[in-house]
């Protein structure tokens, strides 16, 4: 059975782990020595210090022998397993399940649950449960004189390991849940950064294309003038004339392509170099979808639609385009876009007449990597990255986003709202 998976998501910074281990080792050393020298408790002091020394030795190995700066899933698992066994032996020597410090036996597996893979974590939990059970039935007595006075009912005694096991499972479940959500969000944010980097790259390439178009304009004009002169000189030679006309048509075609590049260096962001208000943004975005979509876009802008000019913003363009693109994708025939504004607020409502959001994911809309249990929805739905990216980008630009199912259109409804004073900050 494979307990390990190699993944870039499951690595642990070595220096952080070493620091945590030193805190644990020093804490054990202080506790054992205070109990022995200050409180005069009688237990196997030498063997306990040998066990602590073994933990320190493994930490020294990590510092000087293990050269990698990150601990892989496998390496972290092995050292956490060492921590569990080292602490188990120490607790075995000092009272077993009756030792109140047994609570620290839960820490390695809880720590692993948010940093390691699921299989490695499950194995650590199983090992910890087995060791708790062993310590319940097999251990040395509490240090004298505590062992003389410790008498409890069997009900209380056996409730200690049961409570520890329940706490272990409870803590690990929530740590695994929160850890997996954190990793997914981190991955989604990384994808968003990659997308935005590509957008910036496209703008940069568009600028270079425009510069190239400007530079090539002069030589192409010269070629065109020469072809016109050649047409006059060889007007009686049909074979030559056809070749010259072909050359002239290709020069004209080059001119058209370069003109298009000059005016529109990036096809998707042809309006990005202008400061526009929201109604103009929406019209431009809708126009880009109409070129390839068969759906009907119904625009409803009130007369007081916000006239605040927004400084060119890739984030707003990309965020709005994601939501309008989703409406276009999932609508049956129509997409409704409403823009409302007053002296205080500006609101965009994007609706479609599709099936709407599945009920089981409605409360989680905006999170990445959502999946519906409905097989029909699975076939058509994505991973929720579009909504996640659009929501994140617009919220970074002061927007409030509300995703729900439309009561009037039947499909999905996105409400994007700004305070006018925040729009002026963009």
Phi, psi and omega in degrees: 000132179272123178259357188234147175228133177275120183207141178293342181281339185249073173228153185232133179292123187297316184299322178296315181294320179298317179299317179296321180293321179297321178299315179296316182294315179295322177298318177297316182297316180295315182299311182298316183287323177295315180298322184280313187272325185271311181272351177062033177284148185254113176206180183284085186294316184294311181296324178297318178290329175296318178297317178296320178299323178297320176297319178295322180297320178294329177289321177297322176301316179299323184286314191255338183255315180282107192275342184289148179276342178241138174272125177289171178305315182294313182295315179298321178300314182298314182289327175292325176295319175300317179300317181297314181291322179298315180291324178298314179298318180297318179289325176303320182285344188234035171116350178065226185296340180281345179286120183297339180284002178296341178302332180291346178292341180281338190297312183303316182288324176294319177299319181293329186298332181258000183235340183245174179290162185298316183295316179298319181294317179299319180295319178296321179297316180298315179299317181297318179298316179299317181291325176297319179296317179299316181293340178290324186253338184228116175187165172281165181290162172302150179306137176294134015262008180301325184295335181287325187261353184271103177224119180226163177293146176304328178299316179291318183300312183280347175286339179296305178296326180296316179296320179296318181293318178297316179297319179301311181294318181298309181297319182292322180300311182289325178293320177296316181298309181292324179295317180293321177296320179295320179293319179296318179295321179296317179295318179295319178296324177296318178296321179298318179297322178296317180297315181293325177296322178294323177299315179295323179295320179297321177296320179295316178295324178297320177296319178295320179297319179297320178295319179295319179299319179296319182290325184277348182300318183294308179298326179292324176297321178297316179299320181296318178298318181296319180297323178295320177295320180295325178298322179291321184288324184248036184294340181267353182254101188297322181296318180289320181301317181298321179292319180294320178296322176297316178299318180296319180294324179289325175297318179297321179296317176301319179298319180295318180297315181292325176296318178298318178296322181295318182276332187220069184295333177232112190301321183281334185242045186294342180254009188290340182271012179242153171268114186238160170271173188296324180296321178290321175304311183296318179298318180295316181295315179298320179300323180291330178280328183297335181295331184240351185258147176262000182282156178266129178257120181254112182259134179226097181250125179287162187296335181266021181308141189304131181255010180293126178281129180258127177301140184317124186222109177297323182299314181292317179301311184291322179296311178297321181295326177297313182292318179293322177297320177295317178298318178297321183290318189260354179287155175279318182209335188226146172237127182251125179236119182243134176240120180236143182210146171223198184290340186248319187235155171231132186227135174245129177242122180245119182231157172223167181255035178273207183276344181083182180283138173300142185300325186287343179247003184299321182285347183252007182304133182108345175271148180282157173062049176270143178226138178271148177282344178284121184298325178295321178290324181299322183294332186253337185277159177262218182251008181081005183290325181300312179294317180301314181293313180300316181295316181296316182294317181288323178294329174295337179254039169072009182276150170254128186245134175229119180251129180202179175268137184288136178278340184257323185264338178094339182259207180281153179224127177244125177248119181245121189231135176237149162280137182302324180294331178284325178300327181289342180279341186290000000 
